[in-house]
Amino acid sequence: MTVRPLAPLAAFAVAVLLVGCARGSAATSDPGVAIPAPAADLAAGSRTSEVAVLAGGCFWGVQAVYQHVTGVTSVVSGYAGGNEDDANYETVSSGRTRHAESVRIVFDPRVISYGKLLQIFFSVAHDPTELNRQGPDEGPQYRSAIFPANEDQARVAKAYITQLNDARAFPANVVTAIEPGRLFHRAEDYHQDFLEHNRSNRYIVVNDLPKLAALKRLFPSDYRARPILSR
């Protein structure tokens, strides 16, 4: 794994990455499931920028997926669901905080809707039927969760989960939690744009590069070849 020079604390965190996202390398299945678009969505209105916060397992792959989505202007990896004092990789990886590895997505609602972001989230970014785990990563910090910015986002997310379960879009029910009123905290710099800097990392090759291929295959009109990097 190629890693840039780091300060001592960051270097220690990288040394324990195998305890977190990269502790396994076996993918559970080929990612990417064709699912219906949400029946209820949010209109663009007059705003040019909105924020969505989503958690779907290791944030490396989820960030990478949305960096390749047209209409997204920024994607940052971080932690959501817990207290600010616990918002660091070493503590979150213990599984004893309320945090989930998450991504904060800034998007232009005139180009892509909140509902389309959720469709990509459920279809490509992760498996929403896995409870407190994602692929080889286990623990509540890898749970599937949506952290709505307002009541409208919460309403769309709840309706979409009900729609997918009623339609039996997956072999099992969607277990994604909707957790309003939670703050997002940016993760350490060495986690940002991780896939772009470590494309040959085995965890990335096995678990995350297939997500980008699925995004391109299932959402060709929303796919952008050049990613939006966080720095």
Rosetta blueprint (number, residue, H / E / L):
1 M L
2 T L
3 V L
4 R L
5 P L
6 L L
7 A L
8 P H
9 L H
10 A H
11 A H
12 F H
13 A H
14 V H
15 A H
16 V L
17 L H
18 L H
19 V H
20 G L
21 C H
22 A H
23 R H
24 G L
25 S L
26 A L
27 A L
28 T L
29 S L
30 D L
31 P L
32 G L
33 V L
34 A L
35 I L
36 P L
37 A L
38 P L
39 A L
40 A L
41 D L
42 L L
43 A L
44 A L
45 G L
46 S L
47 R L
48 T L
49 S L
50 E E
51 V E
52 A E
53 V E
54 L E
55 A E
56 G E
57 G L
58 C L
59 F H
60 W H
61 G H
62 V H
63 Q H
64 A H
65 V H
66 Y H
67 Q H
68 H L
69 V E
70 T L
71 G L
72 V E
73 T E
74 S E
75 V E
76 V E
77 S E
78 G E
79 Y E
80 A E
81 G L
82 G L
83 N L
84 E H
85 D H
86 D H
87 A L
88 N L
89 Y H
90 E H
91 T H
92 V H
93 S L
94 S L
95 G L
96 R L
97 T L
98 R L
99 H L
100 A E
101 E E
102 S E
103 V E
104 R E
105 I E
106 V E
107 F E
108 D L
109 P L
110 R L
111 V L
112 I L
113 S L
114 Y H
115 G H
116 K H
117 L H
118 L H
119 Q H
120 I H
121 F H
122 F H
123 S H
124 V H
125 A H
126 H L
127 D L
128 P L
129 T L
130 E L
131 L L
132 N L
133 R E
134 Q E
135 G L
136 P L
137 D E
138 E E
139 G L
140 P H
141 Q H
142 Y H
143 R L
144 S E
145 A E
146 I E
147 F E
148 P L
149 A L
150 N L
151 E H
152 D H
153 Q H
154 A H
155 R H
156 V H
157 A H
158 K H
159 A H
160 Y H
161 I H
162 T H
163 Q H
164 L H
165 N H
166 D H
167 A L
168 R L
169 A L
170 F L
171 P L
172 A L
173 N L
174 V L
175 V L
176 T L
177 A E
178 I E
179 E L
180 P L
181 G L
182 R L
183 L L
184 F E
185 H E
186 R E
187 A L
188 E L
189 D H
190 Y H
191 H H
192 Q L
193 D L
194 F H
195 L H
196 E H
197 H H
198 N L
199 R L
200 S L
201 N L
202 R H
203 Y H
204 I H
205 V H
206 V H
207 N H
208 D H
209 L H
210 P H
211 K H
212 L H
213 A H
214 A H
215 L H
216 K H
217 R H
218 L H
219 F L
220 P H
221 S H
222 D H
223 Y E
224 R L
225 A L
226 R L
227 P L
228 I L
229 L L
230 S L
231 R L
